[in-house]
Amino acid sequence: MQRVLFLRPDRIGDMIVSTGVLRAIGSAPSVILDVLASPSNASVLAREPHVRTVHVLDRRSWRSVWSLIRVLRAERYDVVVDCMATAPSVTTLLLMLASGAARRVGTRGRGLDAILMPATPSLPLEAHIVDHLAQLVAPFRHDDVDPTPVLVLDEDELAEGERRWRRVHGRADDVRLLVNISAGKAARCWPLTSYAFVVQAARDVDPFLRVAIVSAPHERALGETLAAMCGGAYVPTRTLREAFAFVATADTLFTPDTSVAHAAAALGVPTVDLLLAGTASQWGLYRARGINLESPDGTLASLFAPPAAEALVGLLEELRDGDAVPAEEGDYCTPSCLRRKAMVRGQASLVAATFAASSASSRLAARESFCARRKPCTAPS
């Protein structure tokens, strides 16, 4: 057995886009996979069955760092994997050396080739980050694998997501629109008036739309202001897993480019993703239903609201009119059904739980009824 340590001690979104690659490595024959995470992104892997142990690197305490290094060396890892596929990192370099692993896997062409065994192929920089990371799978298996990110939620988490939607005014079978306003960086902040314009355009298409607003805790006041402006409901989430569950039980997401967008893609939720100019090819939605919408320059402030509204209205019209949404070759279903199929690929046993956890039976029945009329929508087992 190979004992493998994958280094991912950085941001939430980075861990989410790595989940498909982690699954591919962790499910390889004769591999035991552990992951080194950060305090902010460790919970992304809370339900991931192909990861044995998640170590957490807390850089705020040197005592904690030295304690972790002793734990890592005691594990006697055979292989350590450098997650930084597009640029070198001093932190991951030091962690690779400190782990004591005999082999170090990483992407070639970043100035570290001399210490890598092997150095995996590099892709053009503009390739999607998931495809960059997928090159790290080759040293562990030679078959074709799907690196598409997947998030695993259990029955209780999905039930909590449904309970949060009960706080949003509307009927059980009304379409659910989730709007996230937090993006982490000033360049990705978008004016509240633009969000309000987009929501109003969406309501023009569907007057019964259930609109929920979410944000980072420190931007709650902004979220509540937007909710008052557009007639939505601000719904706080206390933990990252609660936020994932709320996203998973939405029909459509509208968000600036952040970890919430990557979570929605991993959960199969159709999304309008607002990105900075030139970033969509590398950081946009990966093999997921939705629209990558880039700003004209390096800030979202330059992105006018009308094209964003048009993108969202397009997704909502598919829900309203029942237009076919290609899920996989040969079948068609609504976005809600697409979400279920995406979850099946990673967690077949939780499909029934997804729907059993929902109290909105009429809403789900309406979605299933449409699928039955169009074409049988059979998810892979």
URPENOR-V567251 format. One record per pair of residues at least 24 apart in sequence whose ideal C-beta (glycine too) atoms are under 10 Angstrom apart, sorted by the first residue. I is the first residue (numbers start at 1). J is the second residue. D is the distance in whole Angstrom. If there is no record, write none. Layout:
BEGIN
((I,J,D) (I,J,D))
END
This chain:
BEGIN
((1,29,9) (1,30,5) (1,31,7) (1,32,6) (1,78,8) (2,28,8) (2,29,9) (2,30,6) (2,31,5) (2,32,7) (2,33,9) (2,77,9) (2,78,5) (2,79,6) (2,103,9) (2,139,10) (2,140,7) (3,31,8) (3,32,5) (3,33,9) (3,34,7) (3,52,9) (3,75,6) (3,76,7) (3,77,5) (3,78,5) (3,79,7) (3,80,10) (3,101,8) (4,28,9) (4,31,6) (4,32,7) (4,33,5) (4,34,7) (4,35,9) (4,52,10) (4,77,7) (4,78,7) (4,79,5) (4,80,8) (4,81,7) (4,101,8) (4,103,9) (4,105,8) (4,139,9) (4,140,7) (5,32,10) (5,33,8) (5,34,5) (5,35,7) (5,36,6) (5,53,9) (5,55,8) (5,72,7) (5,75,7) (5,77,5) (5,78,9) (5,79,7) (5,80,5) (5,81,7) (5,95,9) (5,96,9) (5,99,6) (5,100,10) (5,101,6) (6,33,6) (6,34,7) (6,35,5) (6,36,7) (6,37,9) (6,51,8) (6,79,9) (6,80,8) (6,81,5) (6,82,9) (6,83,7) (6,105,9) (6,133,10) (6,136,8) (7,35,8) (7,36,5) (7,37,9) (7,55,10) (7,57,9) (7,80,7) (7,81,6) (7,82,6) (7,83,5) (7,84,8) (7,89,9) (7,91,9) (7,92,5) (7,93,10) (7,95,6) (7,96,7) (7,99,8) (7,104,10) (7,106,9) (8,35,6) (8,36,7) (8,37,6) (8,38,8) (8,41,7) (8,42,9) (8,44,9) (8,45,9) (8,54,9) (8,57,10) (8,81,9) (8,82,10) (8,83,5) (8,84,10) (8,92,9) (8,133,10) (9,35,9) (9,36,5) (9,37,6) (9,38,4) (9,39,9) (9,40,9) (9,41,8) (9,42,9) (9,55,9) (9,56,8) (9,57,4) (9,58,9) (9,59,8) (9,68,10) (9,83,8) (9,89,9) (9,91,7) (9,92,8) (9,95,7) (10,37,9) (10,38,6) (10,40,8) (10,41,7) (10,57,10) (10,83,8) (10,84,9) (10,89,8) (10,91,8) (10,92,9) (11,38,7) (11,40,7) (11,41,6) (11,184,8) (11,258,9) (11,259,7) (11,262,10) (12,37,10) (12,38,9) (12,40,6) (12,41,5) (12,42,10) (12,43,9) (12,44,6) (12,184,9) (12,240,7) (12,243,10) (12,244,10) (12,258,8) (12,259,4) (12,260,9) (12,262,8) (12,263,8) (13,41,8) (13,44,9) (13,129,9) (13,149,10) (13,184,9) (13,257,9) (13,258,7) (13,259,4) (13,260,9) (13,261,8) (13,262,5) (13,263,8) (13,283,8) (14,38,9) (14,40,10) (14,41,7) (14,44,9) (14,83,7) (14,84,9) (14,129,8) (14,133,9) (14,259,9) (14,262,9) (15,40,9) (15,41,4) (15,42,8) (15,43,9) (15,44,4) (15,45,7) (15,48,10) (15,54,10) (15,83,9) (15,149,9) (15,151,10) (15,259,8) (15,262,9) (16,41,8) (16,44,6) (16,45,10) (16,130,10) (16,149,6) (16,150,9) (16,151,7) (16,244,9) (16,259,6) (16,260,10) (16,261,9) (16,262,4) (16,263,6) (16,264,10) (16,265,8) (16,266,6) (16,267,10) (17,128,9) (17,129,6) (17,130,5) (17,132,9) (17,133,7) (17,147,9) (17,148,10) (17,149,5) (17,259,9) (17,262,6) (17,265,9) (17,266,8) (17,283,8) (17,286,7) (18,44,9) (18,45,9) (18,81,10) (18,83,6) (18,85,10) (18,129,9) (18,130,8) (18,133,6) (18,134,10) (18,136,9) (18,147,9) (18,149,7) (18,262,10) (19,44,7) (19,45,8) (19,48,7) (19,50,9) (19,51,9) (19,130,10) (19,133,10) (19,147,9) (19,148,9) (19,149,5) (19,150,5) (19,151,7) (19,152,8) (19,262,9) (19,266,6) (19,346,8) (20,130,7) (20,133,8) (20,134,8) (20,137,9) (20,145,8) (20,146,6) (20,147,4) (20,148,5) (20,149,5) (20,150,6) (20,266,8) (20,286,9) (20,287,9) (20,345,10) (20,346,9) (21,81,9) (21,83,9) (21,85,10) (21,130,7) (21,131,10) (21,132,10) (21,133,5) (21,134,6) (21,135,9) (21,136,6) (21,137,6) (21,145,8) (21,147,5) (21,148,10) (21,149,8) (22,48,7) (22,50,6) (22,51,6) (22,81,10) (22,83,10) (22,133,9) (22,136,10) (22,137,10) (22,147,10) (22,149,9) (22,150,9) (23,48,7) (23,49,9) (23,50,5) (23,51,9) (23,137,10) (23,145,8) (23,146,9) (23,147,8) (23,148,9) (23,149,9) (23,150,7) (23,152,10) (23,345,10) (23,346,7) (24,50,8) (24,133,10) (24,134,8) (24,136,9) (24,137,5) (24,138,10) (24,140,8) (24,141,7) (24,143,9) (24,144,10) (24,145,4) (24,146,8) (24,147,6) (25,50,8) (25,51,9) (25,79,9) (25,81,7) (25,105,9) (25,136,7) (25,137,6) (25,139,9) (25,140,5) (25,141,8) (25,145,9) (26,50,3) (26,51,6) (26,52,8) (26,140,9) (27,140,10) (27,141,8) (27,145,8) (28,137,8) (28,139,9) (28,140,4) (28,141,4) (28,142,10) (28,143,9) (28,145,9) (29,140,9) (29,141,7) (30,140,9) (30,141,10) (31,78,9) (31,79,9) (31,140,6) (31,141,8) (32,75,10) (32,77,9) (32,78,9) (33,79,10) (33,81,9) (33,140,9) (34,72,9) (34,75,7) (34,77,8) (34,80,10) (35,81,9) (35,83,9) (36,68,8) (36,72,7) (36,80,9) (36,81,10) (36,83,9) (36,92,9) (36,95,7) (36,99,8) (40,240,8) (40,259,9) (41,240,8) (41,259,8) (42,240,9) (43,239,7) (43,240,5) (43,241,6) (43,244,9) (44,149,10) (44,151,7) (44,152,10) (44,240,7) (44,241,9) (44,244,8) (44,259,9) (44,262,10) (44,263,9) (44,266,9) (45,151,9) (45,152,9) (46,151,10) (46,152,8) (46,153,9) (46,154,9) (46,157,9) (46,239,10) (46,240,9) (46,241,6) (46,244,9) (47,151,8) (47,152,4) (47,153,6) (47,154,6) (47,157,8) (47,241,9) (47,244,10) (47,346,10) (47,347,8) (47,350,9) (48,150,9) (48,151,9) (48,152,6) (48,346,9) (48,347,10) (49,152,7) (49,346,9) (49,347,8) (49,349,10) (50,150,10) (50,152,10) (50,346,10) (57,91,9) (57,95,8) (59,91,8) (65,94,10) (65,95,10) (65,98,9) (66,98,10) (68,95,9) (68,98,9) (69,94,10) (69,95,8) (69,98,5) (69,99,8) (69,100,9) (70,98,10) (72,98,7) (72,99,5) (72,100,7) (72,101,9) (73,98,8) (73,99,7) (73,100,4) (73,101,9) (74,100,9) (75,99,8) (75,100,9) (75,101,9) (76,100,7) (76,101,8) (76,102,9) (77,101,4) (77,102,8) (77,103,9) (78,102,6) (78,103,6) (79,103,5) (79,104,8) (79,105,6) (79,117,9) (79,139,7) (79,140,8) (80,104,5) (80,105,7) (80,106,9) (81,105,5) (81,106,7) (81,120,9) (81,133,10) (81,136,6) (81,137,10) (81,139,8) (81,140,9) (82,106,4) (82,107,7) (82,110,9) (82,112,7) (82,115,10) (82,116,8) (82,119,10) (82,120,10) (82,136,8) (83,107,10) (83,132,10) (83,133,7) (83,136,8) (84,110,7) (84,112,9) (84,132,10) (84,133,10) (85,110,9) (85,120,8) (85,122,8) (85,123,8) (85,127,10) (85,129,7) (85,130,10) (85,131,9) (85,132,4) (85,133,5) (85,134,9) (85,135,7) (85,136,7) (86,110,8) (86,122,8) (86,123,9) (86,125,6) (86,127,9) (86,129,7) (86,132,6) (86,133,9) (86,282,8) (87,111,10) (87,125,9) (88,112,6) (103,139,8) (105,135,10) (105,136,6) (105,137,10) (105,138,9) (105,139,5) (105,140,8) (106,135,10) (106,136,8) (107,132,7) (107,133,9) (107,135,6) (107,136,7) (108,135,9) (124,281,9) (124,282,10) (125,281,9) (125,282,7) (126,278,8) (126,279,10) (126,280,10) (126,281,5) (126,282,6) (127,281,7) (127,282,7) (128,280,9) (128,281,7) (128,282,6) (128,283,8) (128,284,7) (128,285,9) (128,286,6) (128,287,9) (129,262,10) (129,281,10) (129,282,5) (129,283,6) (129,284,10) (129,286,8) (130,262,10) (130,265,10) (130,282,9) (130,283,10) (130,286,5) (130,287,8) (131,282,9) (131,286,8) (132,282,8) (146,287,8) (146,345,8) (146,346,10) (147,286,8) (147,287,9) (148,265,8) (148,266,8) (148,268,10) (148,286,6) (148,287,5) (148,288,8) (148,342,8) (148,345,8) (148,346,9) (149,262,7) (149,263,9) (149,265,7) (149,266,4) (149,267,9) (149,286,7) (149,287,9) (149,288,9) (149,342,10) (149,346,9) (150,265,10) (150,266,6) (150,267,8) (150,268,9) (150,342,7) (150,343,8) (150,345,7) (150,346,4) (150,347,8) (151,241,10) (151,244,6) (151,245,10) (151,247,9) (151,248,8) (151,262,9) (151,263,6) (151,264,9) (151,265,9) (151,266,4) (151,267,5) (151,268,10) (151,342,9) (151,343,8) (151,346,8) (151,347,9) (152,244,10) (152,266,9) (152,267,10) (152,343,8) (152,346,6) (152,347,5) (152,350,7) (153,241,8) (153,244,6) (153,245,6) (153,247,10) (153,248,6) (153,249,9) (153,267,8) (153,343,8) (153,347,8) (153,350,7) (153,353,9) (153,354,8) (153,357,9) (154,241,9) (154,245,9) (154,347,9) (154,349,10) (154,350,7) (154,353,7) (154,354,10) (154,357,9) (155,349,10) (155,350,7) (155,352,9) (155,353,4) (155,354,8) (155,356,7) (155,357,5) (156,241,10) (156,245,9) (156,353,9) (156,357,8) (157,239,10) (157,241,6) (157,242,8) (157,244,7) (157,245,4) (157,246,10) (157,248,8) (157,249,10) (157,350,10) (157,353,10) (157,357,8) (158,244,10) (158,245,6) (158,248,6) (158,249,7) (158,343,9) (158,350,8) (158,353,7) (158,354,5) (158,355,9) (158,356,9) (158,357,4) (158,358,7) (159,245,8) (159,249,9) (159,353,8) (159,354,10) (159,356,8) (159,357,4) (159,358,8) (159,359,8) (160,237,10) (160,239,10) (160,241,9) (160,242,6) (160,245,5) (160,246,8) (160,249,9) (160,357,8) (161,237,9) (161,241,10) (161,242,8) (161,243,9) (161,244,8) (161,245,3) (161,246,5) (161,247,8) (161,248,6) (161,249,4) (161,250,8) (161,354,10) (161,357,8) (161,358,9) (162,245,8) (162,246,9) (162,248,10) (162,249,5) (162,354,10) (162,357,6) (162,358,5) (162,359,6) (162,360,7) (162,363,10) (163,245,9) (163,246,10) (163,249,9) (163,357,9) (163,358,10) (163,359,8) (164,212,8) (164,214,9) (164,233,10) (164,235,5) (164,236,9) (164,237,8) (164,242,8) (164,243,10) (164,245,8) (164,246,5) (164,249,8) (164,250,10) (165,210,7) (165,212,7) (165,233,9) (165,235,8) (165,246,8) (165,249,6) (165,250,8) (165,358,9) (165,359,9) (165,360,7) (165,363,9) (166,235,10) (166,359,8) (166,360,9) (167,212,8) (167,233,6) (167,234,9) (167,235,6) (167,236,10) (168,209,10) (168,210,5) (168,211,7) (168,212,5) (168,213,9) (168,227,10) (168,232,7) (168,233,4) (168,234,10) (168,235,7) (168,250,10) (169,208,10) (169,210,7) (169,211,9) (169,212,10) (169,231,8) (169,232,9) (169,233,6) (170,208,6) (170,209,8) (170,210,4) (170,211,9) (170,212,10) (170,233,9) (170,363,10) (171,208,7) (171,210,8) (171,360,9) (171,362,8) (171,363,8) (172,210,10) (172,358,9) (172,359,8) (172,360,4) (172,361,7) (172,362,5) (172,363,5) (172,364,9) (172,365,10) (172,366,9) (173,208,9) (173,210,10) (173,360,7) (173,361,9) (173,362,5) (173,363,4) (173,364,8) (173,365,8) (173,366,5) (173,367,9) (174,206,8) (174,207,10) (174,208,5) (174,209,7) (174,210,5) (174,211,10) (174,251,9) (174,360,9) (174,363,8) (174,366,10) (175,202,9) (175,205,10) (175,206,6) (175,208,8) (175,209,6) (175,210,7) (175,211,10) (175,250,9) (175,251,5) (175,252,7) (175,315,10) (175,316,7) (175,319,5) (175,320,7) (175,335,9) (175,336,9) (175,363,9) (176,209,8) (176,210,5) (176,211,8) (176,212,7) (176,246,10) (176,249,7) (176,250,5) (176,251,5) (176,252,7) (176,253,10) (176,269,10) (176,319,9) (176,336,9) (176,360,9) (176,363,8) (177,202,6) (177,203,9) (177,206,8) (177,209,5) (177,210,7) (177,211,5) (177,212,7) (177,213,10) (177,232,8) (177,250,7) (177,251,7) (177,252,5) (177,253,8) (177,254,7) (177,312,8) (177,315,9) (177,316,7) (177,319,9) (178,210,9) (178,211,8) (178,212,5) (178,213,8) (178,214,6) (178,232,10) (178,235,9) (178,243,10) (178,246,7) (178,247,6) (178,249,9) (178,250,4) (178,251,8) (178,252,7) (178,253,5) (178,254,7) (178,255,8) (178,260,9) (178,264,8) (178,269,8) (178,271,9) (179,211,7) (179,212,7) (179,213,5) (179,214,7) (179,215,9) (179,223,9) (179,226,7) (179,227,9) (179,230,8) (179,232,7) (179,234,10) (179,250,10) (179,252,9) (179,253,8) (179,254,5) (179,255,7) (179,272,10) (179,312,9) (180,212,10) (180,213,8) (180,214,5) (180,215,7) (180,216,9) (180,223,9) (180,243,9) (180,246,10) (180,247,8) (180,253,7) (180,254,7) (180,255,4) (180,256,7) (180,258,7) (180,259,10) (180,260,5) (180,261,8) (180,263,10) (180,264,9) (180,271,10) (181,213,7) (181,214,8) (181,215,5) (181,216,9) (181,219,7) (181,222,6) (181,223,6) (181,225,10) (181,226,6) (181,234,10) (181,254,9) (181,255,8) (181,256,8) (181,258,10) (181,260,10) (182,214,8) (182,215,4) (182,216,4) (182,217,9) (182,218,8) (182,219,5) (182,220,10) (182,222,8) (182,223,8) (182,255,9) (182,256,8) (182,258,7) (182,259,10) (182,260,8) (183,215,10) (183,216,9) (183,219,10) (183,255,8) (183,256,4) (183,257,7) (183,258,5) (183,259,10) (183,260,9) (183,261,9) (183,274,8) (183,276,10) (183,300,8) (184,216,8) (184,256,9) (184,257,9) (184,258,6) (184,259,8) (185,256,9) (185,257,9) (185,258,9) (185,276,9) (185,299,10) (185,300,10) (186,299,8) (186,300,10) (186,301,9) (187,256,10) (187,276,6) (187,295,9) (187,297,9) (187,298,6) (187,299,5) (187,300,7) (187,301,8) (188,255,10) (188,256,5) (188,257,6) (188,258,7) (188,274,8) (188,275,8) (188,276,7) (188,279,10) (188,295,9) (188,298,10) (188,299,8) (188,300,5) (188,301,10) (189,219,9) (189,222,9) (189,256,7) (189,299,8) (189,300,6) (189,301,7) (190,255,10) (190,256,6) (190,274,6) (190,295,9) (190,299,9) (190,300,5) (190,301,7) (190,303,7) (190,305,9) (190,308,8) (191,300,9) (191,301,7) (191,303,10) (191,305,8) (192,222,7) (192,223,9) (192,225,6) (192,226,5) (192,229,7) (192,230,9) (193,226,9) (193,229,8) (193,305,8) (194,274,9) (194,300,9) (194,301,9) (194,303,8) (194,304,8) (194,305,4) (194,306,10) (194,308,7) (194,309,9) (195,222,10) (195,223,10) (195,226,5) (195,229,8) (195,230,7) (195,232,10) (195,254,8) (195,256,10) (195,305,8) (195,308,9) (196,225,10) (196,226,6) (196,227,10) (196,228,10) (196,229,4) (196,230,5) (196,231,9) (196,232,9) (196,305,9) (197,229,10) (197,230,9) (197,304,9) (197,305,4) (197,306,8) (197,308,8) (197,309,6) (198,230,9) (198,254,6) (198,272,8) (198,274,10) (198,305,6) (198,306,9) (198,307,10) (198,308,5) (198,309,5) (198,310,9) (198,311,9) (198,312,6) (198,313,9) (199,226,8) (199,227,10) (199,229,8) (199,230,4) (199,231,8) (199,232,7) (199,254,8) (199,309,9) (199,312,9) (200,229,9) (200,230,7) (200,231,9) (200,305,10) (200,309,8) (201,305,8) (201,306,8) (201,308,9) (201,309,4) (201,310,8) (201,312,7) (201,313,6) (201,316,9) (202,230,9) (202,252,9) (202,254,8) (202,309,7) (202,312,6) (202,313,6) (202,315,9) (202,316,6) (202,317,10) (203,230,8) (203,231,8) (203,232,10) (203,316,10) (204,309,9) (204,313,8) (204,316,10) (205,309,10) (205,312,9) (205,313,5) (205,314,10) (205,316,5) (205,317,6) (205,319,10) (205,320,7) (205,321,10) (206,313,9) (206,316,6) (206,317,9) (206,319,8) (206,320,6) (208,320,10) (209,251,9) (209,252,9) (209,316,7) (209,319,10) (209,320,9) (210,250,9) (210,251,9) (210,363,10) (211,254,10) (212,246,7) (212,250,7) (214,242,10) (214,243,7) (214,246,7) (214,247,8) (214,250,10) (214,253,10) (214,255,9) (214,260,8) (215,260,10) (216,243,10) (216,258,9) (216,260,10) (245,357,9) (247,271,9) (247,339,10) (248,339,7) (248,342,10) (248,343,8) (248,354,8) (249,336,10) (249,339,9) (249,354,9) (249,357,9) (249,358,7) (249,360,9) (250,335,10) (250,336,10) (250,339,9) (251,315,9) (251,316,8) (251,318,10) (251,319,6) (251,334,9) (251,335,6) (251,336,6) (251,339,8) (251,363,9) (251,367,9) (252,289,10) (252,290,9) (252,312,7) (252,315,5) (252,316,6) (252,318,9) (252,319,7) (252,335,7) (252,336,10) (253,290,8) (253,312,10) (253,315,9) (254,290,10) (254,291,10) (254,293,10) (254,308,8) (254,309,9) (254,311,9) (254,312,5) (254,315,9) (254,316,10) (255,290,10) (256,293,10) (256,295,10) (256,300,6) (256,303,9) (257,283,6) (257,284,8) (257,285,9) (257,292,9) (257,293,10) (257,294,9) (257,295,10) (257,300,9) (258,283,10) (261,285,7) (261,288,9) (261,290,8) (261,292,9) (262,286,8) (262,288,9) (264,288,8) (264,289,9) (264,290,8) (264,339,9) (265,289,8) (265,290,7) (265,342,9) (266,342,8) (266,343,9) (266,346,9) (267,339,6) (267,342,7) (267,343,7) (267,346,10) (268,327,9) (268,335,8) (268,336,9) (268,337,9) (268,338,5) (268,339,4) (268,340,7) (268,341,7) (268,342,3) (268,343,7) (268,344,9) (268,345,9) (269,335,7) (269,336,9) (269,338,9) (269,339,6) (269,342,9) (270,312,10) (270,314,10) (270,315,5) (270,316,9) (270,318,8) (270,319,8) (270,325,8) (270,334,10) (270,335,4) (270,336,9) (270,338,7) (270,339,8) (271,311,10) (271,312,10) (271,315,8) (271,335,10) (272,308,7) (272,309,9) (272,310,10) (272,311,5) (272,312,5) (272,313,10) (272,314,9) (272,315,7) (272,316,10) (273,311,9) (274,300,6) (274,303,6) (274,308,7) (274,311,9) (275,300,8) (275,303,9) (276,300,7) (276,302,9) (276,303,9) (277,302,8) (277,303,9) (287,342,10) (288,338,9) (288,342,8) (289,315,8) (289,318,9) (289,325,6) (289,326,8) (289,327,8) (289,335,6) (289,338,6) (289,339,9) (289,342,9) (290,314,10) (290,315,7) (290,335,9) (291,315,7) (319,367,9) (319,370,10) (322,366,10) (322,367,10) (322,369,10) (322,370,5) (322,371,9) (322,373,8) (322,374,7) (323,374,10) (324,370,10) (324,374,6) (324,375,8) (325,374,10) (327,371,10) (327,377,7) (327,379,9) (328,377,10) (328,378,10) (328,379,9) (328,380,8) (330,375,9) (330,378,9) (331,371,9) (331,374,9) (331,375,6) (331,376,7) (331,377,6) (331,378,7) (331,379,9) (332,371,8) (332,374,6) (332,375,6) (332,376,10) (332,377,7) (333,367,8) (333,368,9) (333,370,8) (333,371,5) (333,372,10) (333,374,7) (333,375,8) (333,376,9) (333,377,4) (333,378,10) (333,379,9) (334,366,9) (334,367,5) (334,368,9) (334,369,10) (334,370,6) (334,371,6) (334,374,8) (334,377,8) (335,367,9) (336,363,8) (336,364,8) (336,366,9) (336,367,4) (336,368,9) (336,370,9) (336,371,9) (337,364,10) (337,367,6) (337,368,7) (337,370,8) (337,371,5) (337,374,10) (337,377,5) (337,379,8) (338,371,10) (338,377,9) (338,379,10) (339,367,10) (340,364,10) (340,367,9) (340,368,9) (340,371,10) (340,377,8) (340,379,6) (341,377,7) (341,378,9) (341,379,5) (341,380,8) (342,379,9) (343,379,9) (344,378,10) (344,379,4) (344,380,6) (344,381,8) (345,379,8) (345,380,7) (348,379,8) (348,380,8) (348,381,6) (351,379,7) (351,381,9))
END
